[in-house]
């Protein structure tokens, strides 16, 4: 699958409740053109788990086939070199995107998962999270991965992408 054309939803900022469709490639273009010191809550937000009619989990129209992984500095017990970790994690099977968070104090991943759907999202997300926690000795923010309607603030940091990633066979 070519994940550059994966269609997701986004909002103009944290308070915008009307989801709009955008491809992953166009989302990355939007992120590249952000003002560097723009307030985080005023940045566009992505809903990486799919297409929604509203910004609520019960309004999911179509699952994206991916799980977002959120790794924040505040949850770690040791300092992390975020750019180095992003580059290494980007090489893991299933990883479509690895990027520092909007604040720069964390990392987020978009991981393709074979056969994931609305009904088994939580279970499969838990498997993905466990893999990354065990493999890289990091603490993942579980609720972000489990919640279908979780949003991701736009980040202007370098994104490591693999639009041809093979989904994990969880």
Protein Blocks (a to p, Z undefined) as FASTA:
>chain_A
ZZklpccdddfblklcbdcdddfklmmmmmmmpcfklcfklpccddfkbccfbdcfklcf
bdghiacddddfklpcbdcdfklmmmmmmmpghiabdcddfkopacddddddehiafklm
mmmmmmmmmmmmmmnopacdfklmmmmkbccdddfbdcdddfkbccdfZZ
